[in-house]
Amino acid sequence: MNLKTHYLGLELAHPLVPSASPLSSDIDGIRRLEDAGAPAVVLFSLFEEQINLESRILDHYLAYGTESYAEALSYFPQAEQYHVGPDGYLNLIRLAKERTGIPIIANLNGVSSGGWTRYARMMEEAGADALELNIYYLPTNPDVEGSEIERMYIDVVSEVVASVRIPVAVKVGPYFSSISNMAKRFAHAGAKGLVLFNRFYQPDFDLEALEVKPNLVLSSPHELRLPLHWTAVLYGRVPLDFAITSGVHSHWEVLKALMAGASVAMTASELLAKGLGRIREIVSDLATWMTEHEYESVRQMIGSMSQINVAEPAAFERANYMKVLQSFRPDSTGILV
Amino acid sequence: MTMKNPITIDGNEAAATVAYKTNEVIAIYPITPSSTMAELADQWSAAGKPNLFGVVPLVQEMQSEGGAAGAVHGSLQAGSLTTTFTASQGLLLMIPNMFKIAGELTSTVFHVSARAIAAQGLSIFGDHSDIMAARSTGFAILLSNSVQEAHDFALIAQAATLRARVPFIHAFDGFRTSHEVQKIEMLTDEEIRAMIPEDLVRAHRDRALNPERPVIRGTAQNPDVYFQGRETVNPFYAAAPGIVQQTMDRFAEVTGRRYSLFEYFGDPEAERVLVMMGSGAETAEEAIEALNAQGERVGVIKVRLFRPFSGRDLIAAMPPTVKRVAVLDRTKEPGANGEPLYQDVAAAVLEAVVDGTAPFQGLPRVVGGRYGLGSKEFTPAMVKGVFDELAKPQPKNHFTVGIVDDVANTSIDYDSSWVTEPDDVVKAVFWGLGSDGTVGANKNSIKIIGEETDNFAQGYFVYDSKKSGSVTVSHLRFGPRKIKSTYLLQKADFVAVHQFGLVERYPVLDIARVGATFLLNSPIPADRVWDELPEDVQRQILEKRLRFFTVDAYEVARKTNMGSRINTIMQVAFFALSGVLPRDEAIQKIREAIQKTYGRRGEAVVRQNFAAVDMALDHIHEVRVPQSVTGKPRKALAVSEDAPEFVRTVTTELIAGRGDALPVSKMPVDGTFPTGTAKWEKRNIALEAPVWDENLCIQCGKCSLVCPHSVIRTKIYPEAELAGAPEGFRSAPAKWREYSDRRFTLQLSVEDCTGCGLCVEVCPAKDKANVSRKALQMEPIREIHDREVAFWNFFDRLTEYPKNGSSPKFNTIKNVQLLTPLFEFSGACAGCGETPYVKLVSQLFGDRALIANATGCSSIYGGNLPTTPWTTNKDGRGPAWSNSLFEDNAEFGYGMRLALDHQNAYAKALVAKLRDRIRHDLAERLLADRPAVEEARENVAKLKEILANAVTPEEKDLLQVADALIPRSVWIIGGDGWAYDIGYGGLDHVLASGRNVNVLVLDTEVYSNTGGQASKSTSRGAVAKFAAGGKPAAKKDLGRMAMQYGNVYVAQVAMGASDAQTLRAFLEAEAYDGPSLIIAYAHCIAHGIDMRKGLDQQRLAVECGHWPLYRYNPALAAEGKNPLQIDSKPPSIPYKDYAYNETRYRMLAQSNPDVAAVLLAQAETDARSRYAALQKMAETKESSQ
C-alpha cells in the first residue's frame, strides 16, 4: 500500500497534514505532531498585523504614564530585547528544521505589500520548505469593487512568488465571483498550490450582554462539501496542487478529498478536539479502506472523482443543484427528508 | 572641549554605575529620589552584567530600608563588598544598623540622593535633612555637587572606605543632582580598577566571620568597658580625612580630575566667603565668577567631606584675608544654635583662632543661614543676597534666603532680577504634558547634543504634583563650558510649548529673552494662529521680537499612527529651529536615536517614528507676526468667590504656581490644613467626558461607584426642586419603588473629570435600537463644557439624600450611590483602580471616620498640595485624615483607636458620675454599647446642651470628650508595599490586638507610587522593577495569614468582579467589633493596561482564580457557622486570558518566553491551589476558631 503523495513538490508519507493551528505554535508541539505521524506541518500563521500591533502595544504601554510624575518616571524595567518581531516565528522554523525530519510549511498572513515579501523571504531564509500565503481580506468597504480585490490577491501572489524560490501555496476563502478564474490566475502568478478554504472569522452575538463575541467554532464534516466541490471542479483544469482544509475529520473525508483531486487533506479541528492520536487512526482507516477496496496507492486515487473524470460531470454543475433540491420530499409529518 | 569617554546620564545613574561595578551584594528598597539607582542595579543584574571582579552582583530587594541595612550589615560581616541606595526616611530607618556598621569599622558606601524628611509635611524633594540626621552614626559623609562628581565620588568613597575602614555615606542632592541629566566623562573599568587596591579588598574579606577561624562580634558591654571601647575608633576617624585626600589625589593621577576636602573658589584675597556643600555650591561658583568680574572680592568653600570634619583642612582652605563667613546649610535643626555645618565651621574657626593656627587676622564673623529646603530654588541672585548681607555692619545670623519669613523675620532680601546665565550657553525651555512624551524627547535631545558634539549639556525636568494631566517643564542648557547652573532657566533662547492649551493657562513667554524663538504646537494654521493667542502672549512676542513658529504635531502624529505621542515631531522641530546642530546632521542623529530607543520594541514602532521625522519638517511654519495686539486678556485663574478664605488667599496661589512667593505667615504652623479643597481647583484636563442619557439609564449606580474621581453623582429629589433648572437639565422618574414620585438625576462635574472612560465601560444600559450606544457616551469636552458646568452648579444645590433616613437602606450599590462622596476630584491617575474603594469608605463611613493613611499613592492623591480630595458633607462632617509614615501606618491607626477607646471610656465614666446632672434616661442612652450613629449624635447634642454652662472640671471634661460617645470608624488605608512588606510587622500586631480597626489594603501588586517595584504581593511571572526577570516567587496570601488569628474579619474583594460583594464586605468589616482586613484588587497604571478596561481585568483576575473573592467573618463562627464564605466560582478561564492582557506579564513572554511559560504555568497552579485551599476551609463544618 503506497500512501505517499506529492504536495508543492514535497514528497509526503501520507496525505493527512496538520493545518495551521496552535498545535504548531512551539517546537514541542511540532515534534509531537511529527511523533504522532504527521507527514508535514503547516505552521501557525505569522500575522503581519499582529507583529505590528504587538510592537505598538508594547511601545504604548512601556511609555504610558511615564515622565509625568516625579516619583514614578517609568513603571517597568527595561529589557534587553523583546521578541515582538518575526524573530520568534523564524526561530521556530529553524528549530523545526533542526529537530524534525518532516517538511515545514510556513504560513504567512500579511497586510502590506512590503510585509508580504519581506516576511516571505525571511521564512525562506529560515529554512521553510514551502510557504502558504493565507490571504485573509474582509472586503467590508462597499466602494471597493470586486475586480480591485481580485487584483490585490494576484499582486500579493506575484510579488511573493517573485521574491522566493520555495513553492508557494495560496489559501483563500470561497467568496469570489469566479473561484475557477481566480485559481487559474493564481497559477499564472506562479503559485504551486491552492488551499481550500479559509474559514472567515464569523463572530457570534451575546444576546444577554448585547455584544459581538469572537467565537471560533471547530469545523464539522459537512463543511467538506464546499472545498470538495471546487477541488473536483478545478482538478486537472488549473495546474495547481490542491489541499482541502475544512471539514476533514476521518478517513472518509480524506478519501473524498483525494478523489476530488486534493493532494493532501488538512485538519486541525479533529486533532484539537480528539488529540494527535487521530492522525495514525485516520491514516490506518484510510489504508484499511484502500485495502478493502483494492486501491494500490493514493496517487491512483487523486482526482479520480473530479469533474473531468466522473461519468456525469453535470453533477458538479447547476443540474446537480436542481436535482438536490428536488430530491427533498416531505415525510408524513411534513418534515423534509 | 572633547571628553575622553562622554556619556549623558543623570546623577543616580552616575553613582549607580560605580556602585554596581565595585560591589558584590546590593540590598535595595525603593524610595524617591534614590529608587533609580536600585532599579538600574537590578536591571543590570538581571541582564547578567558583571562587576569589576567579573561576576554579576547579587541584587536583593528587602522589605524595608531597615531590612536593607540589616542585609547589608550581614553581608559585610560575611565578607562581601556590599552597598545600598536610599534617601530621607529610608536613611533614617538604616540608622540603627549604621551605628553598628561604623562601630565595627566596616567598609561600605551608602549612596544617598539627599532628601527632606517629613515633618510638618512630607517632601520628596532635595535637601540635607536626611544625611544630617545620620551624622552621628559614625559614617563618613562625602558630598557630590554635580552629576560628574556623583560618578567620581562614588568611586572615591568606595576606595577611601576600604583604606580608612570608616563606612561612608556618599550623598548628592535629591532631584537637583539625582535627576539632572548632564554630559559627564565616564570612568573606564581600568580607572576604577586602579582606584580599588586588591589588597584592601582582600583585607575586607579577611575580616569576615568565618567558622574556620571564628570570632564573636557584637557583644554586650558593661559600664566597665563600653566607654573605652567606644574610644578605640578615634585613630581611624583622625586618619580618615587624610585618606580621603590621598584618595582624591590618586584619583587625579588616574583621571585628571582633581578634588580636595574643602575646595576654595573665588578671589584669593576675598573678605567675604561662603561655606556650603551640595549642588548649590555650583550656583555659588557661577555667581561669584560674575560678582568678581564686577569688582567684588568674594569666594566660596565647597565642603566635600563633612564627616569626619577636618577643621584644620577647612581653615587651610580659607583665604587669609577673610573677615566675614556665611555658612549655608540645606537643612533645619529646630531649637539648635544654628545648623550643623554652621556649628562645625564656627567651632573650627574659633578653635583655630584660639589655638593660634588661624592664618587670618582676628576672629572672622561667622553667620549661618538656611536655603533650598525641599528643593527650593537656589539662584545666583540669592548668593549675591547673602554676600550683600555679609557686607552689612550687622549681618543677620541664622537667616534664611529664598523665602519671605514674615514671622520670625529670618529671611534676607535679594534682587531676583540679578541673572548670571552665560551668553555662550543655549537655553531652551519646553512646556508639555506628561502624556505627550515631551520629557522623553528632551532627554533624547540632550543625549544627541551631549554625545555627538563637543558641547556640554544639562537637562532638568519639573513635574507637577498630580498623577493625571500633569504639566511638565523641561529646562535644557547646552554650551562650550562646564554648566554650573544648578537652578531653573531664568532666560531662554528657545521656548517650545507642546500643547496649545498651556499658552492659555500659563505665562509661558515670561522666560523668553529678546530675540528668542517661540515654537508652538498648534492645530490652528500659522496664518490664523495669531488671533487665538492671549493678549499678553502677543504683546511679549512683539516686545521681545520673538521669531514665532507653529507645527501641527497632532496632525503629523495622526498621519503616522503616533497617537498622542508628539515627542519625535517636536524634537525634529526643535533641532530644525534651534540650530544647535546642522539640520541634516540633527535629523540623522534623531533617526539613530529612534533606532536605539525603539529598536528593541519592534520594527513597526521604529518605522512610524521615522515617518513622523520625515513628515515633521514639512509641517513647521513661521508665523508672520502682525504688529498689532488683537488677543483677549488671559482668563485669570479664578477660584470661586464661595471658597473659604484660606483657599482664596493661599491655595489659589499654589494652584497658580505662585507658591514660592507665599510668606511664612501664610502657612499653618503645624501642618494642619482645611479639607475639601480639591473642589475649588477645577483642573479641566479631560478632552472628552461622559454625557448622560436619562432615557436609557437604568439608575443602577455602577458608573458613580467606579468613577475614580467622584465626578459622577446621583440624587433623587422632589420634582419641585427642578424649578429654575437650566435649560436642558436632565432628570428622569426615580426608579425606586418607595420614591416613584421623585426625580432622579445623574450629573457629571465636567471640570473635574479626567475623561478616563471607566464609567462608560461599566455602564450596562444599552440602546436597544443601537447597542453601541449606552446611557453614558463620551463626547468632546468643548461641545459640552459650559452646559454641563451650569448643570453641575444647579445639581449641587439639589437636596442631598439624608443618610439618616429610614429608607432606602444603604446596602445596595444603587442606594449607596445616593450618598455624597467625601473624597472627590483627586489627582490620581485617570482610571485609577484604588480611589473607588477609598470613595466608598468615605460614602459609607466618612462622616465619622478617622483615617490613617500609609505613605504611597493614596497619601499622595489623598494629601498632596495644592489641593486635597477629602471633604465634608453639608453638615460639615467628614473624614479626619492623617499620614504618619510608610512603615507605621497600622500602628498609627491603632493609636487613634486606643485614644478613641480611652476617650469613650472616660466619657462614659463621667456620664455615669454625672448621671444626676445629665438626666437618667439620657445617661442610660449615652452609656449603651454600640449605639446607632445618628441616635448617638442626637444624644451627644442633648448632652452638650445640658453641659453648655459647664462649671466643674468634670463637666468641662465631659463636654470636651463627649464626641467620643459617637461611634468612630477608624480606617487604616495603604497599599501592598505597606501591608505586605514594610508595614507587615505592625499590621500583624494590630490585627492580633483584637481592637476595632478597619484595614483597607489597596492592592496593586506593586509599589505604584515609586514607579512599580515588586512587593511580596506581586504575582509570580509578573515583571516589575526589582523583578526585571519576572517574579519567581508566588504572591503572599495575606488574607489567609490574617485568617489564622480566627478573630479577624478578612475579605478579598474586586469591584470589577462583584460590586455587591465589595459593598457587603465593607459593611460587614465596619460592623464587626474587632479588627478587619479588606484586601481590594486595584488595577493600576503600573500593570500596563488600557485603564478603561481595568474593571474587566478585575473580573478576569477573579475568573482565572488569581483573585478569589471571599469573606471570613468571625461573627459567623460565634453562630456555629463556618466563618469563611467564598464569593467567586472556581477558576473558569485559563490564567493567560487574564495575565496576557497586561504588559507586566506579557513583556516577560516577549523578552524571555521560556521563563514566562514556566512561571505562567506555576501561577496557574498557584491560583488553583489557592482556590482549592479556600474551598477546603469553607467546607469544614466546624468553625476554625
Contacts between the chains, C-beta under 8 A, distances in Angstrom:
chain1	res1	chain2	res2	distance
A	51	B	602	7.0
A	51	B	603	7.8
A	51	B	604	6.8
A	52	B	602	7.7
A	52	B	604	3.9
A	53	B	604	7.9
A	54	B	602	6.7
A	54	B	1150	7.3
A	55	B	601	5.8
A	55	B	602	2.7
A	55	B	603	6.6
A	55	B	604	4.0
A	55	B	605	5.0
A	56	B	561	7.4
A	56	B	602	7.8
A	56	B	604	5.8
A	56	B	605	6.1
A	56	B	608	7.6
A	57	B	1143	7.8
A	58	B	601	5.2
A	58	B	602	6.7
A	58	B	605	7.8
A	58	B	1143	7.1
A	58	B	1146	7.7
A	58	B	1147	6.9
A	58	B	1150	6.5
A	59	B	598	6.4
A	59	B	601	4.5
A	59	B	602	7.3
A	59	B	605	4.4
A	60	B	563	7.3
A	61	B	1088	3.9
A	61	B	1089	7.4
A	61	B	1143	4.0
A	62	B	601	6.8
A	62	B	1088	7.3
A	62	B	1143	6.9
A	62	B	1147	7.6
A	63	B	437	6.8
A	63	B	440	7.2
A	63	B	565	6.9
A	64	B	1085	6.8
A	64	B	1088	6.9
A	65	B	434	7.5
A	65	B	435	7.7
A	65	B	829	6.7
A	65	B	1085	4.3
A	65	B	1086	7.9
A	66	B	434	7.7
A	66	B	440	7.0
A	67	B	434	5.8
A	67	B	437	7.2
A	67	B	438	7.6
A	67	B	439	3.8
A	67	B	440	5.3
A	67	B	461	7.5
A	67	B	463	7.9
A	67	B	472	6.7
A	68	B	433	7.7
A	68	B	434	2.4
A	68	B	435	6.5
A	68	B	463	6.6
A	68	B	467	7.0
A	68	B	470	4.8
A	68	B	472	7.1
A	69	B	434	6.7
A	69	B	463	5.8
A	69	B	466	7.5
A	69	B	467	5.1
A	69	B	470	6.0
A	70	B	32	7.2
A	70	B	33	7.7
A	70	B	124	6.4
A	70	B	175	7.2
A	70	B	179	7.8
A	70	B	463	4.4
A	71	B	32	4.4
A	71	B	33	7.9
A	71	B	35	8.0
A	71	B	124	5.9
A	71	B	860	7.5
A	71	B	1009	5.6
A	71	B	1010	5.5
A	71	B	1011	6.6
A	72	B	467	8.0
A	72	B	1008	7.2
A	72	B	1009	6.4
A	72	B	1010	6.2
A	72	B	1011	3.6
A	72	B	1012	6.9
A	72	B	1086	7.7
A	73	B	36	7.8
A	73	B	439	7.9
A	73	B	1011	6.5
A	74	B	1011	5.9
A	74	B	1012	7.7
A	75	B	1011	5.8
A	75	B	1012	4.0
A	75	B	1025	7.9
A	75	B	1085	6.4
A	75	B	1086	4.3
A	75	B	1088	6.9
A	76	B	1012	6.4
A	76	B	1023	6.5
A	76	B	1024	7.6
A	76	B	1025	7.1
A	76	B	1086	7.9
A	76	B	1088	6.6
A	76	B	1143	6.8
A	76	B	1144	7.2
A	76	B	1147	6.6
A	77	B	39	6.4
A	77	B	42	6.9
A	77	B	43	4.8
A	77	B	46	7.2
A	77	B	1023	6.8
A	77	B	1024	7.5
A	77	B	1025	5.0
A	77	B	1028	3.9
A	78	B	43	6.1
A	79	B	600	7.2
A	79	B	1023	7.8
A	79	B	1028	7.2
A	79	B	1147	6.5
A	79	B	1150	7.8
A	79	B	1151	3.9
A	79	B	1152	7.8
A	80	B	47	5.3
A	80	B	600	7.2
A	80	B	1151	7.3
A	81	B	600	5.2
A	81	B	1151	6.5
A	82	B	600	5.6
A	82	B	601	6.0
A	82	B	602	6.9
A	82	B	1147	6.9
A	82	B	1150	4.3
A	82	B	1151	5.3
A	83	B	1150	5.4
A	83	B	1151	7.1
A	83	B	1153	6.5
A	84	B	601	6.5
A	84	B	602	3.9
A	84	B	1150	5.6
A	85	B	602	5.3
A	85	B	603	5.7
A	88	B	1153	6.9
A	210	B	766	4.9
A	210	B	771	4.3
A	211	B	771	7.5
